[in-house]
Amino acid sequence: MSTATRQLAARRCRPGAGRPQPARPCRRPGTRQAATGSGDHGSVSAETAVVLPALILLIVQTALYAHARNLSQSAAQEGLRAARLRAGSAATGQTAATSFLAATAGTLLTSPTVSAARSPTTATVTVDGHAAAVVPFLTLTVHSTAAGPVERFVPATG
């Protein structure tokens, strides 16, 4: 930069008699203006790099838990359909729920247990297990129960 250009820039920035103050602070030509603020530039990027993976893991874990819970509810309902038939039993309900889990759950529902009970009027099927874990040392228990009336012949009265 030539000397004449520097002198012209310096004169523009200096308030003098009859000259208005410049609208923004002047700086020397060819120099960078110092950053103003708290000095936290780039901290948002660092915080995002730490928080974003944790947030994604939490979202994935929540989705896996919701899907495992949906599968256990479906298995309990499938077992109830078999158990409440007129020719059904608690054993057929338990077998139907276990078969449904074997066909659909895969490794999403770990260590599932199925129990079924049937009285002369109602049938109940319960499915318990644990959702697959993405977050280490996190165990989410899944519990679903389905109950309903048993199909039976009731003679007409009257």
N, C-alpha and C positions, 0 to 999 in steps of 0.2 A: 504494500500500500504506500502510495506516495506521501510525502510530507504535506503537500498542499491539501490532500484529502483528509488527513488527520487533523490538520488545523481547522478546516471547515467544520468537521464533525464536532470538534471541541468547542467552537464558537456557538454552534447551534444549541449545545447542551448548557452552556453557561448563561444564567439569567443576567441580564444587564439592564441598563437604563432604557426603559421603553420597550423591552422585549418581554413577551409573556413567558410564563413557566412552561416547559414542555409537558405534554399530556402524560407521558410515561417516563420513567427514570432513564437517563441516558447511560450508555456504556461505551467503552472505548471500542472503536471498530476493530474487527478481527479477533475479539475475545468472546468467550462464551459467558453468558450470564449465569451467575451462581444460582443453584436450585434453592427455592425458598420452601419452607415447610418444616416438618418435624424430623426429616431425615429417615422416614420409614419407606422410602421408595423401594418397591420390589417385595415388600413384606406380604402383600396380598397374594402374590404368586407362590411364595413359600408356604403360606397358610393353606392355600388351595391345594398344593401338592401333598400336604399332610392330611387334610380333612377329606378331600374328594375320594381317595381310595377307601377310607373308612366308611364314608357315606354309601358308596357303591356296594361294599360288603354287607352293610346293614339292609339295604334294599333287596339284595339277592337273598339274604337269609330270611327276610320277611316273606318274600315270594315263595321260597321253598317251604316255609312253615304253613302258609296258607294253602299251598297245593297238597301238602301231606295231610292237613286237616280235612280238606275236601275229599281226598281219597279214602280216609278213614270213615267219614260220614257216608260215602257211597257204599263202602264195603258193609257197614252196619245196616244200611237200608236193603242191600242185596241179600244179606243174611236174614233179615226180617221177612222179606218176601217169601223166602223158602221155608222159614220156620212157622209162619202163620197159615200156611196152606192146611186144608183139612187133613191131608195125608202126611203133612210135615211133622217135624220134631225139632227139638233143640239141636240135636246132632246134625241134621241136614242144614239148619241155619248156620251153624258154626262152620260146616264144610263149605257152604256157598260163600260165606264172607272170606274165609281163608283162600279159596280158589280165586276170588275176585282180586284180593291183594297180591297173590302170586302172579296174576296175569297183568296187573296194571301198575303196581307200586314200584317194583324194581328195588333200587336202593334208596328210594326217597323216604320210605317209612321203615326205619330200622327197628329190629326186635319187636315185631307186632305180636300182640296176644289178642285172641278172639274168644269171647265167652258168650254163651247163649243160654237162655232159660225160657221155659214154656210152661204155663199153667193152663187149666181148662179154658180160660177166657183171654189171656194175654200172652204175647211172646215178646221177648227182649233180647237184643243182640248188642254187645259192647265190644268196641275195638280200641285198644290202647297201643301206643308205640312212641317212638321218638322221631322227630323230623331230622333229616340229613343236616349236618352242621357244616357251614362254610367258615364261620367264626370259630376259632379254636377254643376249646374248653367250654363251649356253650351247648347245653342240652335242653331242648325244647320238647316237652311232653305233649302228645296229642291224645285226646280222649273223646270218643264219640259213642253215643248210645241211641239206638232206635227201638221204639216200642210201639206195639199196635195190637188190635184185637185179633183173636184167632178165628179163622173161618169155622163155623159150626152150624149144625142144623138146629134151629129153634122151632118147635112146632107152634102153629098158630093157636092162639087161645081165643075163645069167644064163642 
